[in-house]
Amino acid sequence: MGAPRFDHLLHLTTATGLWEHALLTAPRTEHGMCVDDVARALVVVVRTPDPSPALLALARTSLAFLLDAQGEDGRMHNRRHADGRWLDAQSDGDHWGRALWAFGTAVAHSPDAAVVAGARLGAARAVRARCEHPRAMAYAALGAVELLRRAPDDAAAHRVLHDARLALPLSAGPGARWPWPYERLTYANAVLPEAMIAIGAALHDGDLRHAGLVLLGWLEDEQTVDGHLSVVPAAGRAPGDPRPAFDQQPIEVVALAEAARTAWSATRDRRWRDLLARCVAWFEGDNDARVPLRDAATGGCCDGLERRSVNRNQGAESTLAWLATEQLALALDRELGPVGRR
């Protein structure tokens, strides 16, 4: 696995943002842009070692997009028309949590002083908001943890962590047949145990950290068949649902990859390194359909895994899911030597 290719991501990029959808590889401009994807882009770009001038420009573009979406109370627009109009009211949903994650990551990792300064401004506003949805609070907590890397005494970031700890649902316990705290697995599931691990580590809450690790382990087992990942389909999964099921989404795999990297950092347990390797392998073809989703030549990624093929549209969410997973694995390679491929 060589250096990530950003050709397709840059193909989806404009001077103001990032097109959300594509028809095959062509941007579908009629569907506009969204904070969710632009926040993901900022996370990936600022974590890239030695970014090219094009990626540095994309970081500034992404930051400007997020700041423009934001109100003084920290809440965010999400959807933007191709002509630049915001299409929804500012709110505090998942997109707000992802934006705070992106601001915090930029503060912690960007080599560009202007991006760091702008991200600090965005973070200072974002930490004023709160959301009733646990996933949004989980993403916000990940952003707060990143802020604390640079400012360990940041009181507002600490408050986000404490509030997120209260908002995260409790699992039914490791002995339960279905320990997941909801009746169904839905989307980006692994961000919940990841946030538990990250908050537990940051607040020295060993019980929360352990509960997150146990829940992530169960989630990995629930989504593994014959040694490869078989992730929750777009429609979700309840106890007893048949497996495998399709349309499987790259967002599920990148959520596992991010959580695996956080779990590895917290424990140095080889299990999480192996999980990250399986996430990479899913994109490369070790999946239920035995077909690759990533485009090695461009860095693009197909939008979903079907029973015998893929959805060949390469939208922003899926492309960023592959790039982030590849990035996490390469970072671990640099730290420890090759992750190993299954």
C-alpha positions as CSV (number, residue, x, y, z in Angstrom):
1,M,0.0,0.0,0.0
2,G,1.6,3.2,-1.2
3,A,1.0,6.8,-0.3
4,P,-2.7,7.8,-0.5
5,R,-3.9,9.3,-3.8
6,F,-6.1,12.4,-3.5
7,D,-6.9,12.8,-7.2
8,H,-10.6,11.9,-6.9
9,L,-11.1,13.9,-3.8
10,L,-9.6,17.0,-5.5
11,H,-11.8,16.3,-8.5
12,L,-14.8,16.6,-6.2
13,T,-13.4,19.9,-4.8
14,T,-14.2,23.5,-5.7
15,A,-13.0,26.8,-4.5
16,T,-15.8,26.8,-2.0
17,G,-16.3,23.2,-0.9
18,L,-16.8,19.6,-1.8
19,W,-19.5,18.0,-3.9
20,E,-21.4,15.4,-1.9
21,H,-22.4,13.0,-4.7
22,A,-21.0,11.6,-7.9
23,L,-22.3,9.7,-10.9
24,L,-19.5,7.3,-11.4
25,T,-16.7,9.8,-10.9
26,A,-18.4,12.9,-12.2
27,P,-19.6,15.3,-9.5
28,R,-23.4,15.6,-9.3
29,T,-23.5,19.3,-8.7
30,E,-27.3,19.3,-8.4
31,H,-27.0,17.7,-5.0
32,G,-24.8,20.4,-3.6
33,M,-22.5,20.1,-0.6
34,C,-22.8,19.4,3.1
35,V,-20.9,20.1,6.4
36,D,-20.8,16.4,7.1
37,D,-18.4,15.7,4.2
38,V,-16.4,18.9,4.4
39,A,-15.7,18.2,8.1
40,R,-14.5,14.7,7.2
41,A,-12.3,16.2,4.5
42,L,-10.7,18.6,7.0
43,V,-10.0,15.7,9.3
44,V,-8.3,13.7,6.6
45,V,-6.3,16.6,5.1
46,V,-4.9,18.0,8.3
47,R,-3.8,14.5,9.4
48,T,-1.8,14.0,6.1
49,P,2.0,14.2,6.6
50,D,3.7,16.7,4.3
51,P,0.5,17.9,2.5
52,S,0.8,19.1,-1.0
53,P,-0.1,22.7,-1.9
54,A,-3.5,21.4,-3.2
55,L,-4.2,19.7,0.1
56,L,-3.2,22.8,2.1
57,A,-5.6,24.8,-0.1
58,L,-8.3,22.2,0.5
59,A,-7.8,22.6,4.3
60,R,-8.3,26.3,4.1
61,T,-11.4,25.9,1.8
62,S,-12.9,23.3,4.1
63,L,-12.3,25.5,7.2
64,A,-13.9,28.5,5.5
65,F,-16.9,26.4,4.6
66,L,-17.4,25.2,8.2
67,L,-17.0,28.7,9.6
68,D,-19.5,30.1,7.2
69,A,-22.0,27.4,8.3
70,Q,-21.6,28.3,11.9
71,G,-23.6,30.6,14.1
72,E,-22.3,32.4,17.2
73,D,-24.0,29.8,19.4
74,G,-22.0,27.1,17.7
75,R,-24.9,25.5,15.8
76,M,-24.3,24.7,12.1
77,H,-26.1,24.7,8.8
78,N,-25.5,21.4,7.0
79,R,-26.8,21.5,3.4
80,R,-25.6,24.0,0.8
81,H,-26.8,24.6,-2.7
82,A,-24.5,24.7,-5.6
83,D,-25.1,28.5,-5.8
84,G,-23.8,28.9,-2.2
85,R,-27.2,29.2,-0.4
86,W,-27.6,27.3,2.9
87,L,-30.7,25.2,2.6
88,D,-31.4,24.4,6.2
89,A,-31.6,26.1,9.6
90,Q,-28.6,26.0,11.9
91,S,-28.9,23.1,14.3
92,D,-26.9,20.8,16.5
93,G,-27.1,17.4,14.9
94,D,-24.4,15.0,13.8
95,H,-23.0,17.6,11.4
96,W,-22.3,19.9,14.4
97,G,-20.5,17.0,16.2
98,R,-18.4,16.2,13.1
99,A,-17.5,19.9,12.7
100,L,-16.2,20.1,16.3
101,W,-14.2,16.9,15.6
102,A,-12.8,18.6,12.5
103,F,-12.0,21.8,14.3
104,G,-10.3,19.9,17.2
105,T,-8.3,17.8,14.7
106,A,-7.1,20.8,12.8
107,V,-6.0,22.5,16.0
108,A,-4.0,19.4,17.0
109,H,-2.5,18.5,13.7
110,S,-2.6,21.2,11.0
111,P,0.8,22.6,9.9
112,D,-0.8,25.8,8.7
113,A,-1.0,28.5,11.4
114,A,-3.9,30.2,9.7
115,V,-5.9,26.9,9.7
116,V,-5.1,26.4,13.4
117,A,-6.2,29.9,14.3
118,G,-9.5,29.6,12.3
119,A,-10.1,26.1,13.8
120,R,-9.6,27.5,17.3
121,L,-12.3,30.1,16.5
122,G,-14.7,27.5,15.2
123,A,-14.1,25.2,18.2
124,A,-14.6,28.0,20.6
125,R,-18.1,28.5,19.1
126,A,-18.9,24.8,18.6
127,V,-18.3,23.9,22.3
128,R,-21.2,26.2,23.2
129,A,-23.7,23.9,21.6
130,R,-25.1,20.6,22.8
131,C,-27.1,17.8,21.1
132,E,-29.5,15.2,22.4
133,H,-28.3,12.6,20.0
134,P,-25.5,10.4,21.3
135,R,-23.6,10.1,18.0
136,A,-23.4,13.8,17.7
137,M,-22.0,14.0,21.2
138,A,-19.6,11.2,20.5
139,Y,-18.1,13.1,17.5
140,A,-18.0,16.3,19.6
141,A,-16.2,14.4,22.3
142,L,-13.5,13.2,19.8
143,G,-13.0,16.9,18.9
144,A,-12.7,17.9,22.5
145,V,-10.1,15.2,23.1
146,E,-8.1,16.7,20.2
147,L,-8.4,20.2,21.6
148,L,-7.0,18.9,24.9
149,R,-3.9,17.6,23.2
150,R,-2.9,21.3,22.6
151,A,-4.6,22.9,25.7
152,P,-5.0,20.3,28.5
153,D,-6.6,22.9,30.8
154,D,-9.3,23.9,28.3
155,A,-12.4,24.1,30.6
156,A,-14.9,24.2,27.7
157,A,-13.5,21.1,26.1
158,H,-13.6,19.3,29.5
159,R,-17.2,20.3,29.8
160,V,-18.0,18.7,26.4
161,L,-16.4,15.5,27.6
162,H,-18.3,15.4,30.8
163,D,-21.6,16.1,29.0
164,A,-20.8,13.6,26.3
165,R,-20.1,11.0,29.0
166,L,-23.6,11.5,30.4
167,A,-25.2,11.4,26.9
168,L,-23.6,8.2,25.8
169,P,-26.0,5.2,26.3
170,L,-25.0,2.4,28.5
171,S,-24.6,-1.1,27.0
172,A,-26.6,-4.0,28.4
173,G,-23.3,-5.5,29.6
174,P,-20.8,-8.1,28.2
175,G,-23.0,-11.0,29.2
176,A,-26.0,-9.9,27.3
177,R,-27.0,-11.6,24.0
178,W,-27.3,-8.2,22.5
179,P,-25.2,-5.7,24.5
180,W,-25.7,-2.9,22.0
181,P,-27.7,-0.1,23.8
182,Y,-30.3,0.1,21.0
183,E,-32.6,-2.4,19.3
184,R,-30.8,-2.0,16.0
185,L,-27.3,-1.3,14.7
186,T,-27.7,1.7,12.4
187,Y,-24.8,3.8,11.0
188,A,-21.3,4.8,12.0
189,N,-21.9,2.5,15.0
190,A,-18.3,2.3,16.2
191,V,-18.1,6.0,17.0
192,L,-20.0,5.3,20.2
193,P,-17.5,2.8,21.8
194,E,-14.7,4.9,20.3
195,A,-16.0,8.0,22.2
196,M,-16.3,5.9,25.4
197,I,-12.7,4.8,25.1
198,A,-11.4,8.3,24.3
199,I,-13.4,10.0,27.1
200,G,-12.4,7.3,29.6
201,A,-8.8,7.8,28.7
202,A,-9.0,11.6,28.9
203,L,-10.9,11.7,32.2
204,H,-9.1,8.8,33.7
205,D,-12.4,6.9,33.9
206,G,-11.2,3.3,33.7
207,D,-14.6,1.8,33.9
208,L,-15.9,3.8,30.9
209,R,-12.7,3.0,28.9
210,H,-13.1,-0.7,29.6
211,A,-16.8,-0.6,28.7
212,G,-16.0,1.0,25.4
213,L,-13.3,-1.6,24.6
214,V,-15.7,-4.4,25.5
215,L,-18.5,-2.9,23.3
216,L,-16.1,-2.3,20.4
217,G,-14.9,-6.0,20.7
218,W,-18.5,-7.1,20.5
219,L,-19.2,-4.8,17.5
220,E,-16.2,-6.3,15.7
221,D,-17.4,-9.9,16.4
222,E,-20.9,-9.0,15.3
223,Q,-19.5,-7.7,12.0
224,T,-17.0,-10.5,11.2
225,V,-17.8,-13.6,9.1
226,D,-15.2,-16.2,8.2
227,G,-12.4,-13.8,9.2
228,H,-13.4,-10.8,7.1
229,L,-15.6,-7.8,7.9
230,S,-19.3,-8.2,7.0
231,V,-20.6,-4.8,8.1
232,V,-24.1,-3.6,8.9
233,P,-26.0,-2.7,5.7
234,A,-27.6,0.7,5.1
235,A,-30.9,-0.5,6.4
236,G,-29.3,-1.5,9.8
237,R,-29.3,-4.8,11.6
238,A,-31.4,-6.2,14.5
239,P,-30.8,-9.4,16.5
240,G,-31.4,-12.4,14.3
241,D,-31.2,-10.6,11.0
242,P,-29.6,-12.7,8.3
243,R,-26.0,-12.1,7.3
244,P,-24.5,-11.1,5.1
245,A,-26.7,-8.3,4.1
246,F,-26.3,-5.5,1.6
247,D,-26.0,-2.5,0.8
248,Q,-22.8,-2.2,3.0
249,Q,-21.4,1.3,3.4
250,P,-17.8,2.5,3.6
251,I,-18.8,4.7,6.5
252,E,-19.3,1.6,8.7
253,V,-15.8,0.4,7.9
254,V,-14.0,3.8,8.5
255,A,-15.9,4.1,11.8
256,L,-14.4,0.7,12.9
257,A,-11.0,1.9,11.6
258,E,-11.1,5.1,13.6
259,A,-12.2,3.2,16.7
260,A,-9.5,0.6,16.2
261,R,-6.8,3.3,16.1
262,T,-8.2,4.9,19.3
263,A,-8.4,1.5,21.0
264,W,-4.8,0.7,20.0
265,S,-3.6,4.0,21.3
266,A,-5.3,3.3,24.6
267,T,-4.2,-0.3,25.1
268,R,-1.4,-1.3,22.6
269,D,-3.5,-4.5,22.2
270,R,-2.6,-6.3,18.9
271,R,-6.3,-7.1,18.5
272,W,-7.0,-3.5,17.4
273,R,-4.1,-3.4,15.0
274,D,-5.5,-6.5,13.4
275,L,-9.0,-4.9,13.2
276,L,-7.5,-1.9,11.4
277,A,-5.8,-4.3,8.9
278,R,-9.2,-6.0,8.3
279,C,-10.7,-2.6,7.6
280,V,-8.1,-1.9,4.9
281,A,-8.7,-5.4,3.5
282,W,-12.4,-4.8,3.2
283,F,-11.8,-1.9,0.8
284,E,-9.3,-4.0,-1.1
285,G,-11.6,-6.9,-1.7
286,D,-11.6,-9.1,1.4
287,N,-15.4,-8.7,1.9
288,D,-18.6,-10.6,1.3
289,A,-18.6,-9.9,-2.5
290,R,-14.8,-10.4,-2.9
291,V,-14.5,-7.2,-5.0
292,P,-12.5,-4.1,-4.2
293,L,-14.2,-0.8,-3.5
294,R,-11.2,1.5,-3.6
295,D,-9.7,2.8,-6.8
296,A,-5.9,2.5,-6.3
297,A,-5.2,4.8,-9.2
298,T,-7.2,7.8,-8.0
299,G,-8.0,7.3,-4.3
300,G,-11.7,7.2,-5.1
301,C,-14.1,4.7,-3.5
302,C,-17.3,3.1,-4.5
303,D,-20.4,4.1,-2.6
304,G,-21.5,0.6,-1.5
305,L,-21.0,-3.1,-1.5
306,E,-23.7,-5.2,-3.2
307,R,-24.1,-9.0,-3.2
308,R,-21.9,-9.6,-6.2
309,S,-20.7,-6.1,-7.2
310,V,-20.4,-2.5,-6.0
311,N,-22.3,0.7,-6.4
312,R,-19.8,2.3,-8.8
313,N,-20.6,5.9,-7.9
314,Q,-17.7,7.5,-6.0
315,G,-19.1,10.2,-3.7
316,A,-17.3,12.2,-1.1
317,E,-18.3,10.2,2.0
318,S,-17.1,6.9,0.5
319,T,-13.9,8.4,-0.9
320,L,-13.1,10.0,2.4
321,A,-13.8,6.8,4.2
322,W,-11.2,4.9,2.2
323,L,-8.6,7.7,2.4
324,A,-9.1,7.9,6.2
325,T,-8.8,4.2,6.6
326,E,-5.7,4.0,4.5
327,Q,-4.2,7.0,6.3
328,L,-4.7,5.4,9.7
329,A,-3.1,2.2,8.6
330,L,-0.1,4.0,7.1
331,A,0.4,6.1,10.2
332,L,0.5,2.9,12.3
333,D,2.9,1.4,9.7
334,R,5.2,4.4,10.2
335,E,5.0,3.9,14.0
336,L,5.4,0.2,14.2
337,G,6.2,-1.3,10.8
338,P,3.7,-2.8,8.4
339,V,0.3,-3.5,10.0
340,G,0.1,-6.8,8.1
341,R,-2.5,-7.8,5.5
342,R,-4.9,-10.7,5.9
